């Protein structure tokens, strides 16, 4: 046999072996799916109610409901660095929703990330977190979704770029970054801690935002909550394992209050987190909120990331920023950044002000921000947008002034940072 032919056979054999490995890794952990409906018995009212509660805990409404559209009928566009993914129709319509799905198929979607027809699902649907759910919880969610009004609305095809649009590329990604799991309680921890971990890591899918992603969109795991910039939204989800946004020194009641109402003495939910509180956590039971607080409070503290020395503020920028602050900000936040309790947050010593990543500050000044309107805080005070009032230079100056006044020592915000946010975010 000639040497080129030997090499060709060898390369083909390696390619076949790798393909077989990818297939095997994509099939691991899959239970047998039975055809037809698993049971003809109607679920109990308690099961349906529990499913409705779990759907709230998983915030399914936000991604599977188009703005102004029918609940759970899909169509909402989810922008990713690889293109646009659209939320699917979860109503029991037989032609366009999940009306023909059975419990096995629904379980496989949550646990294994595979559709009824066998297609691999894109991880914009957070099955890397939902894989931790118990079968009983998955069945309850299915039972509830079968009770919502059926809506005949075809699913919008995803708009992903090649090769990300191919099942082959997705299979390789899953082989590298996804493994079906079940939540295993920590025996050394009390039941409330384990319940909180189950909610935070699984249904709550907190790591989907609070963990940095690599160039292929994968994060480092459900327990890594070390902070990250949310792709396309340009909001920074701060680390829950460090001073950035950790709650180790908070009282449990404070943590629960933040999750329940969106505001607490030492923090407020803004940006994407505001929607999470609005659609999900405010509806959870006090027992589950307490469990989440126990878990979040226990997270081991990680050292802050080394982001280099802060950029000094020039005297010209400081003067400009001070004048803008007095004109537009002092009437709410006070001459010395002291704020107004229960209404406008203090800026002096505010850890959100002092974050090394300034994306959120720029977003808030340009686009404005309000905590969610919740039952516990129905009329929240918020920040109006200044995108049409202040130039990039003005925004950089006033933020630099705030980050270096009243004891804050966090460096300047550059005009380039503001411009990048303004031009890359839909305000």
TACOR-V437472 format. One line per field, one symbol per residue. phi: phi as a letter, one per 20 degrees, with the letter a starting at -180 (. if undefined). psi: psi as a letter, one per 30 degrees, with the letter a starting at -180 (. if undefined). A space follows every 50 residues. Layout:
phi = ???
psi = ???
//
This chain:
phi = .fggfffffffffffffffffffffedfmeefdefmffbeffffffffff fffffffelfgfedcfgnefgmemofedfcfdpdddfefdfeffecddfe fdffffgfffedmcfgenffefffffffefgffffffffffgffffefgf cecgffffdeffeffeffffffgffeccbgbcfdgeffdfgfffffffff fegfkfffdecfdefenedepfeedenaffgmemdeeffedbfgbfcgee fgfffgfffedncbgdrcecmgffffffecffeffffffffffffffegf fdfffednffffeffffffffffffffddffdenfdmemcgncdffefmf fffeffeegfffgfffdmacffedfebfcfebdffcgeddfgffffffff fffcclnfbcnedeffgfffffedcee
psi = kleeeeeeeeeeeeeeeeeeeeeefffkgklkkklakekfkklleeeeee eeeeeeefheeefgjkkglkkggafkkjklfgakkkkljglgkeefbgff kleeeeeeeeefhklegfkkkkgejhffefffkleeeeeeeeeeffflkk kjjkkkkkiklkgffkeeeeeeeeeefkkkllkjkjfflleeeeeeeeee ecefheffegkkkafggklglffjhgllkjkefhkkjlkggafeglgegl keeeeeeefeffklfglljlbefeeeeefdffflleeeeeeeeeeeffkk kkkkkjglkkklkleeeeeeeeeeeeefeffeflfggfajkfdkkkfkgk feegkekgeeeeeeeeflkklljlefifikkaklkgefekleeeeeeeee eefhlhfkigllkleeeeeeeeffkj.
//
